């Protein structure tokens, strides 16, 4: 049987603007000949915005990304949300490198809602191709989806794609602007362009003349208007002077001195506040409420049922909001508000029933095959190993509570939001307010953590619905931590079964893996994009079907079980649990074969030198464990990057204590090594919180956890020492924000097995 990968239906791509999305979907499916013709045309440019870049105070825009100010500084548009991953530093570095401009003189400019800022990489990465696969089909589909992504222009921060997506267009923007400035200087000096060069914000002539970019900007905008990306040549990486350097984070000083503004810090004049009373049961609806019972409480202005405004979000957040002069007044009144609920069909839902449904599906269905190679009739089998793994629902628990500030006045909407999807937020606000999307303005604030939770538009819908009742005044809606934990869109729970076949020499002959879970895409696309949720969802099986190990006979499949529990993207998505399943079982198979787990992996990676290099880098750095401790090892590829982790673990009674984690990563060309190390440290702590304690459980349709007391995060005293090793690579940049999460849990579990002889196959990892 030939290797087989699966291309998803077009319904699983991400679109913007609901009428246009549906039109394109029908057109792409029905207009075969037109599609072929359109697909052969070059993609649209990503250099110039549809409207001129807004500038003020004498600044001159050179393209849709760059403006030069009279004081010599340069503004760079950053179209991705800063949520701690360092895009306000890394992305300007791309422009500054090609522009030959000092990074210290770069200002950050907010991105207008424009299609050139859409994230094309996240669309391409949503395809379930095996990373070892290639060929014309893969190239053609990725080309086509990049073009679709450019047409749709969804501004999306997620999928560890910010640098990957910006790598080409932002460098081109810098290179084009530099060429324009050189041309302006050449005409000013009547000198050949080839004789001029640039350095640190100046154009230099061999005779010693020099001109700052500010003095040339206006002329450059005129004489260089015809220069585009095809007319410039980007720097060879060997010539980089900025990319690859550990430039300090630009957002750190403001976060240290308290001047940084997050969504929850928005304070427009006349601000009011709103708090919610949300349905206690999943899928419940508001049957009625007594607004008069709280109208006389201090500060209360209005009581608003936000359920109808939620529309597709209603399953996750039906409820009633109270508007008041202070948030505490709003919260107190919301808590006292009498509300009757219609609990609906999910009032008997439980975690036990959900996992029983997964097991029944695996008993009766073969699932959708994501990858298959070799044959199912394997000869020479001497031993068979089987196991079942499971993972729970998980909440996002961002440090900044869910919030949004909205104002509706004179047919216009203003938003102040910490969102990962500003273009979707604008669409949601326009729908709820009944205005055109051009009548919605958004200020994207800093995010106090995203992790996928702020890819949703529910808080925007609620805030706009509340603002409609505020007589033109802005309203800041804030969820309590209890609202957040009990009304999240959760990382899916999952159940996975594995069977492996070994020959008499301990060689791995066959690997069969089928898993079951809900599908995020089946909920996210209808909820946020107005598209049907259907077909295979790559995130359900990622980390399983795309594994790196060279096993001759494989079948990896997944069964989608519809979920009443709201599901959403969570940092590292399907990799977050599938890596635990896959790496845990590879250790089991190695043990059954009588081999060391690392040696067993090496034998399966003979044709994967990058993976072997990463594994070796982690092991060499880790050395030997301290007395009384053990090392566990895991290797996983996700979001284009390869990560190996060695966890140094001790067990004291029933307590699992992780003292040290060595993390090696190959993420292609590194823009800023400091940011890579910071993201690995963050990912390890995030992953350990889930591995050791993270669990959302359901009983009688109600989420049982509500705050950090019963949904704990790793505390400072529990945090391990994290050491990052960056493996040098000449490949294009890949993801960094998420790949450090998946290997943590299996590395810790492997160490626990060495210490105790107990194989932990369920998350969170517990010995008691």
PASE-113262 format. One record per residue (C-alpha): residue in one letter; x, y, z. Coordinates in steps of 0.2 Angstrom, whole numbers, padded with zeros to 4 digits, always signed. Layout:
<nodes>
aXYZ/...
</nodes>
This chain:
<nodes>
x+0000+0000+0000/x+0007+0017-0004/x+0009+0031+0008/x-0007+0041+0009/x-0010+0058+0016/x-0027+0066+0016/x-0032+0084+0010/x-0047+0091+0020/x-0062+0098+0012/x-0063+0117+0009/x-0075+0118+0023/x-0060+0116+0035/x-0052+0132+0029/x-0054+0149+0038/x-0064+0163+0030/x-0068+0181+0034/x-0084+0191+0030/x-0098+0178+0031/x-0107+0182+0014/x-0090+0182+0005/x-0085+0166+0014/x-0100+0157+0008/x-0099+0164-0009/x-0081+0158-0011/x-0085+0141-0003/x-0098+0138-0017/x-0087+0146-0030/x-0072+0135-0026/x-0082+0119-0026/x-0093+0123-0041/x-0082+0133-0052/x-0069+0120-0057/x-0062+0128-0073/x-0062+0146-0065/x-0053+0139-0050/x-0039+0131-0061/x-0037+0147-0070/x-0037+0158-0054/x-0025+0146-0046/x-0012+0148-0060/x-0012+0167-0057/x+0001+0175-0046/x-0005+0179-0028/x-0010+0196-0024/x+0003+0208-0017/x+0006+0210+0002/x+0015+0226+0001/x+0001+0240+0000/x-0015+0242+0010/x-0031+0245+0001/x-0031+0262+0008/x-0015+0273+0011/x-0007+0269+0028/x-0014+0282+0040/x+0000+0294+0046/x+0001+0311+0055/x+0013+0324+0060/x+0023+0324+0044/x+0026+0306+0043/x+0028+0298+0026/x+0021+0280+0022/x+0032+0271+0010/x+0021+0255+0009/x+0008+0247+0020/x+0020+0242+0033/x+0032+0256+0035/x+0031+0275+0038/x+0046+0287+0041/x+0044+0301+0054/x+0053+0318+0053/x+0063+0314+0069/x+0071+0300+0060/x+0062+0286+0068/x+0052+0273+0058/x+0035+0265+0062/x+0032+0247+0058/x+0015+0239+0057/x+0014+0224+0068/x-0002+0214+0062/x-0001+0201+0076/x-0007+0202+0094/x+0007+0203+0107/x+0002+0191+0121/x+0019+0188+0128/x+0027+0178+0113/x+0038+0193+0108/x+0030+0198+0091/x+0033+0217+0095/x+0051+0213+0095/x+0053+0199+0082/x+0043+0206+0068/x+0050+0223+0068/x+0067+0215+0067/x+0062+0208+0050/x+0059+0225+0043/x+0074+0233+0052/x+0086+0220+0045/x+0081+0223+0027/x+0079+0242+0029/x+0096+0243+0037/x+0089+0253+0051/x+0093+0253+0070/x+0080+0243+0080/x+0080+0255+0094/x+0073+0269+0083/x+0058+0258+0077/x+0040+0262+0083/x+0026+0249+0084/x+0011+0254+0074/x-0006+0246+0075/x-0012+0237+0060/x-0028+0243+0051/x-0040+0230+0046/x-0034+0225+0029/x-0031+0209+0019/x-0013+0211+0017/x-0011+0208+0035/x-0021+0191+0034/x-0012+0176+0041/x-0008+0164+0026/x+0003+0152+0035/x-0010+0147+0048/x-0021+0142+0033/x-0007+0132+0025/x-0003+0123+0041/x-0021+0117+0043/x-0018+0104+0030/x-0015+0086+0036/x+0000+0082+0026/x+0014+0072+0034/x+0029+0082+0036/x+0040+0069+0027/x+0028+0070+0012/x+0030+0082-0002/x+0027+0082-0021/x+0016+0092-0033/x-0001+0089-0024/x+0005+0095-0007/x+0014+0110-0016/x-0001+0114-0026/x-0014+0113-0012/x-0003+0124-0001/x-0001+0137-0015/x-0019+0137-0018/x-0024+0139+0001/x-0011+0153+0002/x-0020+0162-0012/x-0037+0159-0003/x-0029+0166+0013/x-0023+0181+0004/x-0041+0184-0003/x-0049+0182+0014/x-0036+0191+0024/x-0041+0185+0042/x-0030+0193+0054/x-0026+0179+0066/x-0012+0176+0079/x-0011+0158+0083/x-0004+0142+0077/x+0014+0147+0081/x+0014+0156+0064/x+0018+0174+0067/x+0036+0174+0062/x+0033+0161+0049/x+0020+0171+0040/x+0029+0188+0042/x+0046+0181+0036/x+0043+0185+0018/x+0031+0200+0017/x+0039+0210+0031/x+0057+0208+0025/x+0051+0212+0007/x+0042+0228+0014/x+0059+0233+0022/x+0069+0229+0006/x+0057+0239-0005/x+0057+0254+0007/x+0076+0253+0007/x+0076+0253-0013/x+0065+0268-0013/x+0076+0278-0002/x+0091+0273-0012/x+0083+0279-0028/x+0078+0295-0020/x+0096+0298-0014/x+0102+0294-0032/x+0091+0306-0040/x+0095+0320-0027/x+0113+0317-0030/x+0113+0313-0048/x+0122+0297-0044/x+0120+0279-0050/x+0110+0268-0038/x+0123+0254-0039/x+0136+0266-0030/x+0125+0269-0015/x+0123+0259+0001/x+0113+0260+0017/x+0118+0258+0035/x+0109+0262+0051/x+0096+0273+0044/x+0107+0283+0031/x+0110+0282+0013/x+0129+0283+0010/x+0139+0289-0006/x+0157+0283-0009/x+0162+0302-0008/x+0156+0303+0010/x+0139+0311+0007/x+0125+0304+0018/x+0107+0307+0020/x+0095+0301+0033/x+0080+0292+0029/x+0069+0306+0036/x+0076+0318+0023/x+0073+0307+0009/x+0056+0299+0013/x+0045+0312+0004/x+0055+0310-0012/x+0056+0291-0010/x+0037+0290-0009/x+0036+0299-0026/x+0051+0292-0036/x+0050+0275-0029/x+0031+0271-0030/x+0034+0259-0044/x+0046+0248-0035/x+0038+0232-0029/x+0044+0215-0021/x+0049+0208-0037/x+0062+0222-0040/x+0072+0218-0024/x+0083+0204-0018/x+0082+0200+0000/x+0098+0197+0010/x+0107+0181+0011/x+0106+0175+0029/x+0125+0175+0030/x+0123+0194+0028/x+0111+0197+0043/x+0117+0209+0055/x+0101+0210+0066/x+0092+0193+0064/x+0099+0180+0075/x+0104+0192+0089/x+0097+0192+0106/x+0089+0209+0105/x+0080+0214+0122/x+0061+0213+0122/x+0053+0230+0118/x+0038+0227+0128/x+0048+0223+0144/x+0050+0240+0151/x+0032+0245+0150/x+0027+0229+0158/x+0039+0231+0172/x+0034+0249+0176/x+0016+0246+0174/x+0013+0258+0159/x+0008+0243+0147/x-0010+0243+0143/x-0019+0227+0142/x-0038+0225+0137/x-0043+0226+0155/x-0034+0243+0156/x-0045+0252+0143/x-0053+0268+0151/x-0062+0278+0138/x-0071+0293+0145/x-0088+0290+0153/x-0084+0271+0156/x-0097+0260+0164/x-0094+0242+0169/x-0103+0226+0167/x-0103+0209+0175/x-0112+0193+0170/x-0123+0179+0178/x-0120+0164+0166/x-0129+0148+0164/x-0123+0135+0176/x-0127+0120+0165/x-0118+0117+0148/x-0130+0122+0134/x-0143+0130+0146/x-0153+0145+0141/x-0161+0160+0150/x-0179+0156+0154/x-0182+0172+0163/x-0175+0185+0176/x-0181+0198+0188/x-0172+0214+0184/x-0182+0224+0197/x-0174+0214+0211/x-0157+0222+0207/x-0162+0239+0199/x-0161+0248+0216/x-0144+0241+0221/x-0130+0254+0222/x-0124+0260+0205/x-0135+0248+0194/x-0140+0256+0177/x-0147+0242+0167/x-0149+0223+0166/x-0147+0215+0149/x-0150+0197+0142/x-0135+0195+0131/x-0140+0177+0125/x-0148+0182+0109/x-0134+0193+0104/x-0122+0178+0106/x-0130+0169+0092/x-0118+0155+0087/x-0108+0157+0104/x-0124+0154+0115/x-0119+0136+0119/x-0104+0143+0129/x-0110+0159+0137/x-0129+0162+0138/x-0133+0174+0152/x-0138+0191+0159/x-0127+0206+0161/x-0128+0220+0174/x-0122+0237+0170/x-0116+0248+0184/x-0105+0263+0188/x-0091+0251+0195/x-0087+0233+0192/x-0089+0228+0210/x-0107+0235+0209/x-0110+0226+0193/x-0103+0210+0200/x-0113+0211+0217/x-0129+0214+0208/x-0126+0200+0195/x-0123+0188+0209/x-0140+0194+0217/x-0150+0193+0201/x-0163+0180+0201/x-0162+0170+0185/x-0172+0155+0179/x-0163+0143+0168/x-0169+0131+0155/x-0156+0117+0157/x-0159+0108+0141/x-0153+0091+0136/x-0136+0091+0143/x-0141+0093+0161/x-0136+0074+0164/x-0119+0076+0155/x-0104+0068+0164/x-0086+0065+0161/x-0089+0047+0164/x-0102+0046+0150/x-0091+0056+0138/x-0077+0044+0140/x-0089+0029+0138/x-0094+0037+0122/x-0076+0038+0116/x-0074+0019+0120/x-0090+0014+0112/x-0085+0024+0096/x-0068+0015+0096/x-0076-0002+0098/x-0087+0000+0083/x-0079+0012+0071/x-0063+0012+0062/x-0061+0030+0060/x-0055+0042+0047/x-0037+0037+0041/x-0025+0051+0042/x-0010+0041+0037/x-0007+0023+0031/x+0009+0015+0024/x+0014-0003+0021/x+0002-0017+0024/x-0010-0023+0038/x-0005-0041+0036/x+0012-0041+0044/x+0023-0056+0044/x+0036-0061+0057/x+0027-0054+0072/x+0034-0062+0089/x+0026-0050+0101/x+0011-0038+0102/x+0009-0023+0113/x-0007-0014+0116/x-0012+0001+0127/x-0025+0014+0130/x-0022+0032+0134/x-0033+0046+0139/x-0033+0065+0142/x-0045+0077+0150/x-0053+0093+0145/x-0042+0108+0149/x-0046+0126+0152/x-0035+0141+0146/x-0035+0150+0162/x-0026+0166+0155/x-0019+0178+0168/x-0029+0192+0161/x-0048+0188+0164/x-0059+0188+0149/x-0064+0205+0145/x-0069+0218+0131/x-0074+0236+0131/x-0087+0242+0118/x-0095+0258+0114/x-0110+0260+0102/x-0115+0278+0097/x-0122+0286+0082/x-0122+0270+0072/x-0103+0267+0075/x-0095+0254+0086/x-0078+0256+0095/x-0069+0241+0103/x-0055+0240+0115/x-0050+0222+0115/x-0036+0210+0119/x-0040+0198+0105/x-0030+0186+0094/x-0042+0189+0079/x-0046+0207+0077/x-0054+0205+0060/x-0066+0192+0067/x-0069+0203+0082/x-0075+0217+0070/x-0086+0205+0061/x-0094+0200+0077/x-0097+0217+0083/x-0104+0223+0066/x-0117+0208+0067/x-0122+0211+0085/x-0124+0230+0082/x-0132+0229+0065/x-0119+0240+0057/x-0107+0238+0042/x-0090+0232+0047/x-0083+0248+0040/x-0092+0256+0055/x-0082+0246+0068/x-0066+0253+0074/x-0055+0242+0085/x-0040+0245+0096/x-0030+0229+0099/x-0023+0230+0117/x-0009+0219+0124/x-0015+0202+0129/x-0012+0195+0146/x-0011+0178+0139/x-0020+0170+0124/x-0017+0152+0122/x-0031+0151+0110/x-0045+0157+0121/x-0044+0174+0113/x-0047+0167+0096/x-0065+0167+0101/x-0078+0181+0098/x-0090+0178+0113/x-0084+0191+0124/x-0085+0204+0110/x-0103+0199+0106/x-0107+0201+0124/x-0099+0217+0126/x-0107+0225+0111/x-0124+0218+0117/x-0121+0227+0133/x-0115+0243+0125/x-0131+0244+0115/x-0140+0247+0132/x-0128+0260+0138/x-0135+0275+0129/x-0119+0278+0120/x-0107+0276+0134/x-0093+0264+0133/x-0094+0248+0144/x-0081+0237+0150/x-0087+0219+0152/x-0076+0208+0163/x-0078+0190+0167/x-0074+0183+0185/x-0062+0169+0186/x-0076+0157+0190/x-0085+0163+0174/x-0069+0159+0164/x-0066+0142+0171/x-0084+0136+0170/x-0088+0144+0153/x-0072+0141+0143/x-0070+0133+0126/x-0060+0118+0132/x-0046+0108+0125/x-0054+0092+0120/x-0054+0077+0130/x-0047+0062+0121/x-0045+0043+0121/x-0032+0033+0111/x-0029+0015+0108/x-0012+0008+0101/x-0006-0009+0095/x+0012-0012+0090/x+0020-0028+0083/x+0038-0033+0086/x+0048-0046+0078/x+0059-0059+0087/x+0074-0046+0087/x+0064-0032+0095/x+0062-0023+0079/x+0046-0013+0077/x+0036-0019+0062/x+0019-0011+0064/x+0010+0003+0073/x-0009+0005+0073/x-0017+0020+0082/x-0035+0025+0083/x-0041+0039+0094/x-0058+0047+0098/x-0062+0065+0103/x-0073+0080+0099/x-0067+0091+0084/x-0063+0109+0088/x-0066+0114+0069/x-0084+0107+0070/x-0087+0120+0083/x-0075+0134+0079/x-0079+0137+0061/x-0098+0139+0064/x-0096+0149+0080/x-0083+0161+0073/x-0083+0160+0054/x-0101+0156+0049/x-0095+0140+0040/x-0102+0123+0042/x-0092+0111+0054/x-0089+0095+0044/x-0077+0083+0038/x-0060+0078+0045/x-0051+0089+0058/x-0032+0089+0057/x-0031+0094+0075/x-0039+0078+0081/x-0025+0067+0075/x-0010+0079+0074/x+0005+0073+0084/x-0001+0055+0080/x-0002+0053+0061/x+0013+0065+0057/x+0025+0057+0069/x+0043+0056+0063/x+0047+0037+0067/x+0051+0026+0053/x+0039+0012+0055/x+0036+0001+0040/x+0018-0003+0043/x+0007+0011+0050/x-0011+0016+0051/x-0016+0031+0061/x-0035+0035+0062/x-0047+0046+0072/x-0066+0045+0076/x-0075+0061+0079/x-0087+0060+0093/x-0099+0076+0093/x-0096+0086+0109/x-0109+0095+0119/x-0095+0103+0129/x-0088+0119+0120/x-0071+0115+0112/x-0058+0128+0107/x-0040+0129+0102/x-0028+0127+0117/x-0009+0130+0116/x-0002+0116+0105/x-0020+0110+0101/x-0020+0091+0097/x-0001+0089+0100/x-0004+0094+0118/x-0011+0076+0122/x-0007+0066+0106/x+0012+0068+0110/x+0009+0061+0127/x+0000+0046+0119/x+0012+0043+0105/x+0028+0046+0115/x+0022+0036+0130/x+0018+0021+0120/x+0034+0022+0111/x+0042+0020+0128/x+0031+0005+0132/x+0036-0003+0115/x+0054+0000+0118/x+0052-0008+0136/x+0043-0023+0128/x+0057-0025+0116/x+0070-0025+0130/x+0078-0009+0124/x+0082+0008+0131/x+0069+0021+0125/x+0083+0033+0118/x+0091+0019+0108/x+0075+0012+0102/x+0071+0030+0095/x+0087+0031+0087/x+0084+0015+0077/x+0068+0023+0070/x+0076+0040+0065/x+0090+0034+0053/x+0083+0045+0039/x+0079+0060+0050/x+0096+0068+0054/x+0088+0084+0061/x+0078+0074+0074/x+0093+0065+0079/x+0103+0081+0081/x+0090+0088+0092/x+0089+0072+0102/x+0108+0072+0104/x+0108+0090+0109/x+0096+0088+0123/x+0104+0072+0130/x+0122+0080+0129/x+0116+0095+0139/x+0106+0085+0152/x+0121+0074+0157/x+0117+0062+0171/x+0103+0064+0184/x+0106+0068+0202/x+0106+0054+0215/x+0088+0049+0218/x+0081+0056+0202/x+0078+0049+0185/x+0078+0056+0167/x+0064+0054+0155/x+0065+0059+0137/x+0053+0064+0124/x+0055+0069+0106/x+0041+0078+0096/x+0039+0088+0080/x+0025+0101+0080/x+0021+0118+0071/x+0036+0114+0060/x+0049+0113+0074/x+0057+0098+0082/x+0059+0098+0101/x+0067+0085+0112/x+0066+0087+0131/x+0074+0078+0145/x+0065+0079+0162/x+0074+0076+0178/x+0061+0070+0190/x+0060+0064+0208/x+0046+0055+0217/x+0042+0058+0236/x+0028+0047+0241/x+0014+0051+0229/x+0021+0068+0224/x+0030+0070+0207/x+0043+0084+0207/x+0051+0090+0191/x+0068+0098+0196/x+0075+0102+0179/x+0070+0101+0160/x+0083+0102+0146/x+0074+0108+0130/x+0083+0107+0113/x+0074+0114+0098/x+0077+0116+0079/x+0065+0129+0073/x+0074+0134+0058/x+0082+0151+0056/x+0081+0160+0073/x+0076+0178+0073/x+0079+0181+0091/x+0087+0168+0102/x+0081+0176+0118/x+0063+0175+0113/x+0065+0156+0108/x+0072+0153+0126/x+0058+0162+0134/x+0045+0153+0124/x+0053+0136+0129/x+0053+0141+0147/x+0035+0147+0146/x+0030+0131+0137/x+0038+0120+0150/x+0029+0128+0164/x+0012+0128+0154/x+0014+0110+0150/x+0019+0105+0167/x+0003+0113+0174/x-0007+0103+0163/x+0003+0087+0165/x+0003+0087+0184/x-0014+0095+0189/x-0024+0101+0174/x-0041+0093+0173/x-0059+0099+0169/x-0073+0087+0174/x-0091+0087+0171/x-0105+0082+0182/x-0124+0084+0179/x-0119+0096+0165/x-0109+0107+0176/x-0090+0110+0176/x-0084+0106+0193/x-0069+0117+0194/x-0070+0136+0196/x-0054+0144+0201/x-0036+0141+0205/x-0040+0132+0221/x-0047+0117+0211/x-0039+0121+0194/x-0021+0125+0200/x-0006+0131+0189/x+0012+0128+0193/x+0018+0139+0207/x+0035+0147+0207/x+0041+0135+0220/x+0036+0120+0209/x+0044+0127+0193/x+0059+0118+0187/x+0076+0125+0180/x+0073+0125+0161/x+0089+0125+0150/x+0086+0128+0131/x+0098+0122+0118/x+0095+0130+0100/x+0101+0118+0086/x+0107+0129+0072/x+0098+0127+0056/x+0097+0136+0039/x+0079+0131+0036/x+0065+0144+0035/x+0058+0149+0052/x+0046+0138+0060/x+0034+0139+0076/x+0041+0143+0093/x+0026+0148+0104/x+0019+0130+0106/x+0031+0116+0101/x+0039+0116+0119/x+0022+0111+0127/x+0019+0093+0120/x+0035+0084+0125/x+0034+0089+0144/x+0021+0076+0149/x+0028+0061+0141/x+0046+0065+0147/x+0040+0066+0165/x+0029+0050+0163/x+0045+0041+0157/x+0055+0047+0172/x+0041+0042+0184/x+0041+0024+0176/x+0060+0023+0179/x+0058+0028+0197/x+0042+0018+0201/x+0039+0005+0188/x+0022+0012+0186/x+0016+0016+0168/x+0005+0032+0169/x-0007+0032+0154/x-0019+0046+0159/x-0017+0064+0162/x-0015+0073+0174/x-0001+0061+0180/x-0005+0055+0197/x+0002+0041+0208/x-0012+0041+0221/
</nodes>
